[in-house]
Amino acid sequence: MKRARWGGSSRSPIGYDLIRRKDYPKLWEEMERLSAHKAIRDFYLANLNNTAVEVRNHLRSFVDEDDRVIVIEFSKKPQFTMALEGTNDWIAENC
């Protein structure tokens, strides 16, 4: 697969459901490399220069076949209750 450019203008929430709770440091390291912000457990916010399909396909290589990943492009400021520390700052900088 041709590697896409990462980092830019498409804001995407990324959620995942890791089945059977295996060890997934490679996924978490990739989310950090993409400068994605962990807003709540198993849910990140990312500002990437890729479509939702491209991001989903890229992240497939970091999870097992039975795991679930969802990526949604959004254009409006997200609203939340009780998100993790730093979420307000990420939204202020990226939305």
Secondary structure, DSSP 8 states (H G I E B T S, - for coil): ------SSSEEEEEEEE-GGG---HHHHHHHHHTT-EEEETTEEEEEESS-HHHHHHHHGGGS-TT-EEEE----S----SS--TTHHHHHHHH-
